[in-house]
Amino acid sequence: MYKTPCSLLLTTLLMTSNLAFADEISDIEQVKTQLKDLQEMTQTLIDETSDLRTGFNYTIANTAHTHSGLGAAASKVYFSTSPLSIGGYGEMYYANTNFDGTIQDTSQTQVKRLITYIGYKFDDNTILNTEIEYEGGGVTTNGSGDEVVIEFMYIDFLQNAYFNARVGNFLIPLGLINEKHEPTLFTTVQRPQTAYYLIPTTWNESGAMIYGNLFQGIKYKVAAINALQPDDTAGAKWLRKGRGGSFKVLNPSLAGVLRIDYGGINGLLVGASLYKDSKITMWDAHFDYEYKGAKFYATLTKTKRRDTTATQVKEMSGGYINASFDILSLSDIEKKMLLFIQYESVNPQEKLANGITFSPVNTITTGINFFPHEQVVLKMDYAMSDNEFTDTKISSNTLSISLGFIF
């Protein structure tokens, strides 16, 4: 078909216009991309400037990152990219207890504890880690035992995977709960009674420790610390009251601690610990195993005391086993909801030197944990005990609800 000069000119102009329009669209898209890149660079510069001014970069408590048996929040400083690290955890609860006996039923609410971890890297091999605890809602003057206390304060001198040194005041590496006592790490609202009376969490002493890997899958800890100074007027709390902690300890004597753990299989931790001083020998065996949605953990411990007078405790023992399953692991929901059951038997005054014996406290606890976030847990449990450390067989049933978190 013949085209006139005018139509040819018009066609040429339209083609040129379309090409120019296409070039403009391409230029606009390129400018958008450049603006996006510029915004990202600007935000990075803002973040880095903020880091330089504040001294830290808001490292999160990554539950997959732990160091030397500590909890995720307590381990933050070891994985921080800046010198200063701040973390912590908190717990509050409601409990209603009904007694089968003359003891009056009780109910209570309490902000149980708020913890702050402050860590500082002098360099990659010299690391300060501290824990400050505000317990029982704060300090009061009514003798309730609420306190603000240093739970640990030590410096690690990191060398390699096989040998590291720790000097200062630190958590004693016995059992499962004492070092890993953050509320997201155990299912019950309250810590097990084993971790209160027998391996008295949180048990911290001043001393020196070396730790690392013996070989693939096996880890060790060896420590020299202040020895326990038992309080023989404290009844079932005789050993708990004997901790020196971070307070002044007069005329301290020496004790040794040894711990061996095996973790060469995915999800498995199994091990044993030993504490020994001139009068007290304490050991425990423990395991923790997680497979898909199922988790099992347990501790068994025994303490013997030598050179006792007639009314002093000579032996104590006990332990617990806990089984749980994440029912949401069967669905596509990216949350966790654990159903659990725990059996525990505890006897902090199993045998006195004069031959008198006491009955253990046996407790069955069942409940549920819901994790709306991996660092936040809502708990509810029901605990049924057959004895209240009175040896008069007074049983109790306690319903508890709590909130816990780490950061």
RABEL-V75097 format. One record per pair of residues at least 24 apart in sequence whose ideal C-beta (glycine too) atoms are under 10 Angstrom apart, sorted by the first residue. I is the first residue (numbers start at 1). GAP is how many residues later the second one is. Records with the same first field share a line. If there is no record, write none. Layout:
I=GAP, GAP
This chain:
51=30, 31, 33
52=30
54=28, 30
55=27, 28, 29, 30, 31, 65
56=24, 25, 26, 27, 28, 29, 30, 63, 64
57=24, 25, 26, 27, 28
58=24, 27, 28
59=25, 26, 27, 28, 60
60=27, 315, 346, 347
61=24, 26, 27, 28, 56, 121, 123, 313, 314, 344, 345, 346
62=312, 313
63=119, 121, 122, 311, 312, 343
64=310
66=113, 114, 119
67=60, 62, 89, 91, 97
68=61, 88, 90, 96, 98, 102, 103, 105, 111, 141, 143, 144, 151, 153
69=102, 104, 107, 109, 110, 111, 142, 150, 152, 190, 192, 200, 202
70=47, 59, 61, 82, 100, 101, 103, 109, 110, 111, 112
71=46, 108, 109, 110, 111, 112, 113, 114, 335
72=108, 110, 112, 113, 302, 303, 334, 335
73=42, 43, 44, 58, 109, 111, 302, 332, 333, 334
74=41, 43, 45, 55, 56, 57, 77, 78, 97, 105, 106, 107, 108, 332
75=42, 44, 54, 105
76=41, 42, 43, 53, 330, 331
77=40, 41, 42, 43, 44, 50, 51, 52, 53, 79
78=41, 43, 46, 49, 51, 78, 80
80=39, 40, 41, 47
81=40
82=38, 39
83=36, 37, 38, 39, 40, 44, 45
84=34, 35, 36, 37
85=32, 33, 34, 35, 36, 42, 43, 44
86=30, 31, 32, 33, 321
87=28, 29, 30, 31, 32, 44, 95, 319, 320
88=25, 26, 27, 28, 29, 30, 43, 44, 45, 46, 94, 317, 318, 319
89=24, 25, 26, 27, 28, 42, 44, 92, 93, 94, 95, 96, 286, 315, 316, 317, 318
90=24, 25, 26, 44, 92, 93, 313, 314, 315, 316, 317
91=24, 44, 91, 92, 98, 99, 100, 286, 288, 311, 312, 313, 314
92=45, 91, 309, 310, 311, 312, 313
93=90, 96, 97, 286, 287, 307, 308, 309, 310, 311
94=95, 286, 305, 306, 307, 308, 309
95=94, 95, 286, 288, 303, 304, 305, 306, 307
96=301, 302, 303, 304, 305
97=286, 288, 291, 299, 300, 301, 302, 303
98=297, 298, 299, 300, 301
99=286, 289, 295, 296, 297, 298, 299
100=285, 286, 288, 293, 294, 295, 296, 297
101=287, 289, 291, 292, 293, 294, 295
102=290, 292
103=285, 287, 289, 291, 293
105=291, 292
106=290, 292
107=291, 292
108=292
109=28, 292
110=25, 26, 27, 36, 292
111=24, 25, 26, 27, 292
112=24, 25, 71, 77, 78, 79, 290, 291, 292
113=24, 33, 34, 38, 68, 70, 89, 291
114=24, 34
115=36, 66, 67, 68, 87, 291, 292
116=35, 291
117=34, 35, 65, 289, 290
118=35
119=37
120=35
121=35
122=33
123=35
124=34
125=31, 32, 33, 34, 35, 39
126=29, 30, 31, 32
127=27, 28, 29, 30, 31, 37, 39
128=25, 26, 27, 28, 40
129=24, 25, 26, 27, 37, 39, 41
130=24, 25, 38, 39
131=38, 39, 40, 50, 71, 73, 115
132=114
133=69
147=98
149=53, 55, 96, 97, 98
150=54, 95, 96, 97
151=30, 51, 52, 53, 94, 95
152=27, 50, 52, 53, 54, 93, 94
153=51, 53, 93
154=50, 52, 53, 54, 55
156=53, 55
157=53
158=54
159=51, 53
160=52, 53
161=51, 52, 58
162=49, 50, 51, 52, 53, 57, 58
163=47, 48, 49, 50, 57
164=45, 46, 47, 48, 49, 57
165=43, 44, 45, 46, 47
166=41, 42, 43, 44, 45, 55, 57
167=39, 40, 41, 42
168=36, 38, 39, 40, 41, 78
169=35, 36, 37, 38, 56, 57, 75, 76, 77, 78
170=34, 35, 36, 37, 38, 39, 53, 55
171=30, 31, 32, 33, 34, 38
172=27, 28, 29, 30, 31, 32, 33, 35, 37, 49, 51, 53, 56, 71, 83, 85, 87, 101, 103, 110
173=30, 36, 38, 47, 48, 49, 50, 84, 85, 86, 88, 98, 100, 102
174=24, 25, 26, 27, 29, 47, 83, 84, 85, 98, 99, 100, 101, 108, 109, 110, 112, 125, 127
175=24, 25, 26, 28, 84, 96, 98, 107, 109, 110, 111, 124, 125, 126, 144
176=25, 93, 95, 97, 108, 110, 111, 112, 121, 122, 123, 144, 146
177=24, 25, 26, 109, 120, 122, 143
178=24, 25, 26, 95, 106, 121
179=24, 25, 42, 80
180=108
182=193, 195, 222, 223, 224
183=186, 193, 194, 196, 219, 220, 221, 222, 223
184=152, 185, 187, 189, 190, 191, 192, 193, 195, 220, 221, 222
185=103, 112, 192, 219, 221
186=111, 134, 136, 138, 154, 156, 183, 191, 193, 218
187=108, 110, 135, 136, 137, 151, 152, 153, 154, 155, 178, 179, 180, 181, 182, 190, 192, 194
188=132, 134, 152, 154, 156, 175, 177, 178, 179, 181, 191, 193, 195, 212, 214
189=176, 178, 180, 190, 191, 192, 193, 194, 209, 210, 211, 212, 213, 214, 215
190=175, 189, 191, 193, 208, 210, 212
192=105, 106, 107, 126, 127, 128, 130, 150, 152, 154, 171, 173
193=43, 125, 127, 151, 152, 153, 155, 168, 170, 190, 192, 196
194=90, 104, 105, 106, 107, 123, 124, 125, 126, 150, 151, 152, 154
195=104, 106, 125, 149, 151
196=40, 41, 44, 150, 152
197=39, 40, 41, 42, 43, 119, 121, 149, 150, 151, 152, 164, 192
198=41, 42, 84, 86, 101, 102, 103, 104, 105, 118, 119, 120, 121, 122, 148, 149, 150
199=40, 41, 74, 76, 83, 85, 87, 100, 102, 104, 119, 120
200=28, 37, 39, 40, 41, 42, 43, 148
201=39
202=41, 43
203=25, 36, 37, 39, 40, 41, 42, 72
204=39, 40, 41, 42
205=38, 39, 40, 41, 44, 47, 50, 52
206=38, 39, 40, 41, 43, 46
207=37, 45, 47, 48, 49, 50
209=48, 50
211=48
214=46, 47, 48
215=49
216=47, 48
217=44, 45, 46, 47, 48, 51
218=42, 43, 44, 45, 46, 53
219=40, 41, 42, 43, 44, 50, 52
220=38, 39, 40, 41, 51
221=36, 37, 38, 39, 40, 50, 52
222=34, 35, 36, 37, 38
223=32, 33, 34, 35, 36, 52
224=30, 31, 32, 33
225=27, 29, 30, 31, 32, 50, 52
226=26, 27, 28, 29, 51
227=25, 26, 27, 28, 29, 48, 49, 50, 51, 52, 53
228=25, 27, 47, 49, 51, 52, 54, 75, 77
229=24, 48
230=49, 50, 75, 78, 82, 83
232=76, 77, 79, 80, 81
233=78
234=114
235=78, 113, 114, 123, 154, 155
236=77, 80, 110, 111, 112, 113, 122, 125, 152, 153, 154
237=111, 112, 152
238=67, 74, 75, 78, 110, 111
239=41, 43, 64, 66, 74, 77, 109, 110
240=108
242=38
253=24, 25, 26
254=24
255=24, 25, 27
257=25
258=25
259=25, 27
261=25, 26, 27
262=25
263=25
265=24
266=24, 25
267=24, 25, 27, 28
268=28
269=28
270=28
272=28
273=26, 28
275=26, 28
277=28, 29
278=28, 29
279=25, 26, 27, 28, 29, 33
280=24, 25, 26
281=24, 25
282=34
284=35
285=34
286=33
287=34
288=34
290=34, 36
292=33, 34, 37, 38
293=31, 32, 33, 34, 35, 36, 37, 43, 44, 45
294=29, 30, 31, 32, 35, 44
295=27, 28, 29, 30, 31, 43, 45
296=25, 26, 27, 28, 29
297=24, 25, 26, 27, 45
298=24, 25, 44, 45, 46
299=45
300=45
301=45
302=48
303=45, 47
304=46, 47
305=46, 48
306=47
307=46
308=43, 44, 45, 46
309=43, 44, 45
310=42, 43, 44, 45, 46
311=41, 42, 43, 45
312=37, 40, 41, 42
313=34, 35, 36, 37, 38, 39, 40, 43, 45
314=35, 36, 37, 38, 39, 40, 41, 42, 43
315=32, 33, 34, 35, 36, 37, 38, 42
316=30, 31, 32, 33, 34, 35, 42, 44
317=28, 29, 30, 31, 33, 34, 43
318=26, 27, 28, 29, 30, 32, 42, 43, 44
319=24, 25, 26, 27
320=24, 25, 26, 43, 45
321=24
322=43
324=43, 44, 45
326=43, 45
327=41
328=42, 43
334=40
335=35, 36, 37, 38, 39
336=33, 34, 35, 36, 37, 38, 41
337=31, 32, 33, 34, 35, 41
338=29, 30, 31, 32, 33, 39, 41
339=27, 28, 29, 30
340=25, 26, 27, 28, 29, 39, 41
341=24, 25, 26, 40
342=24, 25, 39, 41
344=39, 41
345=41, 42
346=39, 41, 43
347=40, 42, 44
348=41
349=40, 42
356=35
357=34
358=29, 31, 32, 33
359=27, 28, 30, 31, 32, 33, 34
360=26, 27, 29, 31
361=24, 25, 26, 27, 28, 29, 30, 34, 35
362=24, 25, 33
363=24, 32, 33, 35
365=33, 35
367=32, 33, 34, 35
369=33, 35
371=33
373=32
374=32
375=29, 30, 31, 32
376=27, 28, 29, 30, 31
377=25, 26, 27, 28, 29
378=24, 25, 26, 27
379=24, 25
